[in-house]
Amino acid sequence: MSLPTGATIVGIKCSDGAVIATDSLISWGTFILTDKGVKAFKLTDTIVLASAGLTSDYQMLVNRLKANIRLYEFDQKKSISVKALSKMIANTLYRMKMTPLYVQTVVVGHDEEGPALYTLDMGGSLIPDDYTAAGSGAQIAYGVLEKDYKEGLTVKEAEKLTVQAVKAGIARDAQSGGSIHIMIVTKDGVYERVVDN
């Protein structure tokens, strides 16, 4: 996906949770708007969404999802699962594919079925996976992931790997930069931290 905005987003499903890491640079082409942008959002106590692409589009998507999650949970009388939320996003993106939201989205979480990770493109494709990268720095990040990913990583091990992969994206992709925002999701909730690059 070629967009006028860049990002490096990396997600890993682990044995005991999931980890997602993003850069913080918001740009438009070659113009840097800020290096303090937010690209990862806590949607529920155990589900996080991160997005690369047009900032206004993913902010609007997040706001819409927060409202839809409340409606779902009120109607169903239970917490939304990672799969159900990811399908909700896929349906939203598919409905808008003729006038798309310019986003690449990664959803990680932990629910009754355990840890989960899904990648979605602008058209609403829904892809479950063990690890993923998105944004303009994705190809570089994938090089790190494919070299060092091992099945059964713990969140502590995956956190180090996501940081390495985002750092590689920042080093080689001109539209990625700033600090690295990490969100770790386990059955106990979401833990966030920021690493200076």
C-alpha positions as CSV (number, residue, x, y, z in Angstrom):
1,M,0.0,0.0,0.0
2,S,1.6,3.3,-1.0
3,L,0.4,6.2,1.2
4,P,1.6,9.7,1.7
5,T,2.1,8.9,5.4
6,G,4.5,6.3,6.9
7,A,4.9,4.1,9.9
8,T,6.5,1.0,11.2
9,I,4.1,-1.3,13.2
10,V,5.1,-4.7,14.5
11,G,2.9,-7.2,16.3
12,I,3.6,-10.7,17.8
13,K,1.3,-13.2,19.3
14,C,3.0,-14.9,22.3
15,S,2.5,-17.9,24.5
16,D,1.2,-15.7,27.3
17,G,-0.2,-12.7,25.5
18,A,0.6,-10.4,22.6
19,V,2.9,-7.4,22.0
20,I,2.6,-4.5,19.5
21,A,5.1,-1.7,18.9
22,T,4.9,1.4,16.7
23,D,7.0,4.4,15.8
24,S,5.7,7.8,16.7
25,L,6.5,9.9,13.6
26,I,3.5,11.5,11.8
27,S,4.4,12.8,8.4
28,W,2.8,13.9,5.1
29,G,5.1,12.9,2.3
30,T,8.5,14.5,3.2
31,F,7.0,16.9,5.8
32,I,7.2,15.8,9.4
33,L,4.2,17.0,11.4
34,T,5.3,15.6,14.8
35,D,7.5,12.9,16.3
36,K,5.0,12.4,19.2
37,G,2.2,10.8,17.4
38,V,0.1,7.9,18.7
39,K,-0.6,4.9,16.4
40,A,-1.7,2.3,19.0
41,F,-4.9,2.5,20.9
42,K,-6.4,0.5,23.8
43,L,-9.9,-0.4,22.7
44,T,-10.8,-2.7,25.7
45,D,-9.1,-3.9,28.8
46,T,-7.4,-6.7,26.8
47,I,-7.5,-5.5,23.1
48,V,-5.2,-3.1,21.3
49,L,-5.4,-1.7,17.8
50,A,-2.4,-0.1,16.0
51,S,-2.7,1.5,12.6
52,A,-0.4,2.8,9.8
53,G,-1.8,5.2,7.2
54,L,-3.7,8.4,7.2
55,T,-3.9,9.7,10.8
56,S,-7.4,11.2,10.5
57,D,-8.7,7.9,9.1
58,Y,-7.4,5.7,11.9
59,Q,-8.5,8.2,14.5
60,M,-12.0,8.2,13.1
61,L,-11.9,4.4,12.9
62,V,-10.9,4.1,16.6
63,N,-13.6,6.5,17.7
64,R,-16.2,4.6,15.7
65,L,-15.0,1.3,17.1
66,K,-15.1,2.5,20.7
67,A,-18.8,3.3,20.2
68,N,-19.6,0.1,18.5
69,I,-17.8,-2.0,21.2
70,R,-20.1,-0.4,23.8
71,L,-23.2,-1.2,21.7
72,Y,-22.0,-4.8,21.2
73,E,-21.3,-5.3,24.9
74,F,-24.6,-3.8,25.9
75,D,-26.5,-5.9,23.4
76,Q,-24.6,-9.2,23.9
77,K,-24.2,-8.8,27.7
78,K,-20.5,-9.9,27.4
79,S,-17.1,-8.6,26.6
80,I,-16.2,-8.5,22.9
81,S,-13.7,-11.1,21.7
82,V,-10.6,-10.3,19.7
83,K,-12.0,-12.2,16.7
84,A,-15.4,-10.5,16.9
85,L,-13.8,-7.0,17.1
86,S,-11.5,-7.8,14.2
87,K,-14.5,-9.0,12.2
88,M,-16.3,-5.7,13.1
89,I,-13.3,-3.8,11.7
90,A,-13.1,-6.0,8.6
91,N,-16.8,-5.4,7.9
92,T,-16.4,-1.6,8.4
93,L,-13.4,-1.5,6.0
94,Y,-15.1,-3.7,3.4
95,R,-18.3,-1.5,3.4
96,M,-16.1,1.5,2.7
97,K,-13.8,-0.1,0.0
98,M,-15.0,2.2,-2.8
99,T,-14.1,5.2,-0.7
100,P,-11.6,3.5,1.6
101,L,-10.0,4.5,4.9
102,Y,-6.3,4.7,4.2
103,V,-5.2,2.4,7.0
104,Q,-3.3,-0.8,7.6
105,T,-4.5,-2.2,10.9
106,V,-3.1,-4.7,13.4
107,V,-5.3,-6.0,16.3
108,V,-3.8,-7.9,19.2
109,G,-5.5,-9.1,22.3
110,H,-6.2,-11.8,24.9
111,D,-9.6,-13.4,25.6
112,E,-11.2,-16.7,26.6
113,E,-9.5,-18.4,23.5
114,G,-6.1,-17.0,24.5
115,P,-3.8,-14.6,22.7
116,A,-4.7,-13.4,19.2
117,L,-3.3,-11.3,16.4
118,Y,-5.1,-10.1,13.2
119,T,-3.9,-8.0,10.3
120,L,-6.4,-6.0,8.1
121,D,-5.8,-4.1,4.9
122,M,-7.9,-1.2,3.5
123,G,-10.3,-3.6,1.8
124,G,-11.2,-5.5,5.0
125,S,-9.1,-8.6,4.5
126,L,-8.9,-10.3,7.9
127,I,-5.7,-12.4,8.4
128,P,-4.9,-14.2,11.6
129,D,-1.2,-14.7,12.2
130,D,1.6,-15.3,14.7
131,Y,3.5,-12.1,13.8
132,T,3.1,-9.2,11.4
133,A,4.4,-5.8,10.3
134,A,2.6,-2.9,8.7
135,G,3.3,0.5,7.3
136,S,6.1,1.9,5.1
137,G,8.8,0.3,7.2
138,A,7.1,-3.2,7.1
139,Q,9.5,-4.8,4.7
140,I,12.5,-3.9,6.8
141,A,10.7,-5.0,10.0
142,Y,9.8,-8.3,8.4
143,G,13.5,-9.0,7.8
144,V,14.1,-8.8,11.6
145,L,11.0,-10.8,12.4
146,E,11.7,-13.6,9.9
147,K,15.2,-14.0,11.2
148,D,14.5,-14.0,14.9
149,Y,10.9,-15.1,15.5
150,K,10.4,-18.4,17.2
151,E,7.2,-20.1,18.1
152,G,6.2,-19.9,21.7
153,L,7.9,-16.6,22.5
154,T,7.0,-15.0,25.9
155,V,5.8,-11.4,26.0
156,K,9.2,-10.4,27.5
157,E,11.0,-12.0,24.6
158,A,8.6,-10.6,22.0
159,E,8.9,-7.1,23.5
160,K,12.6,-7.1,22.7
161,L,12.0,-8.5,19.2
162,T,9.3,-5.9,18.4
163,V,11.6,-3.1,19.5
164,Q,14.4,-4.4,17.3
165,A,12.1,-4.7,14.3
166,V,10.7,-1.1,14.8
167,K,14.2,0.2,15.2
168,A,15.2,-1.4,11.9
169,G,12.2,0.2,10.2
170,I,13.1,3.6,11.7
171,A,16.7,3.3,10.6
172,R,15.9,2.5,7.0
173,D,12.4,4.1,6.3
174,A,12.4,7.9,6.0
175,Q,8.8,8.1,7.0
176,S,9.2,6.2,10.3
177,G,10.8,7.8,13.3
178,G,10.5,9.2,16.8
179,S,10.2,7.0,19.9
180,I,8.8,3.4,20.1
181,H,5.5,2.9,21.7
182,I,5.0,-0.6,23.1
183,M,1.7,-2.2,24.3
184,I,1.8,-5.6,26.0
185,V,-1.5,-7.4,26.3
186,T,-2.0,-10.4,28.7
187,K,-5.1,-11.8,30.4
188,D,-4.4,-9.3,33.2
189,G,-4.7,-6.3,30.9
190,V,-2.6,-3.8,28.9
191,Y,0.8,-2.5,29.9
192,E,2.3,0.4,28.0
193,R,5.8,1.9,27.8
194,V,7.8,4.1,25.5
195,V,11.4,3.5,24.4
196,D,13.5,6.4,23.1
197,N,15.1,5.5,19.8
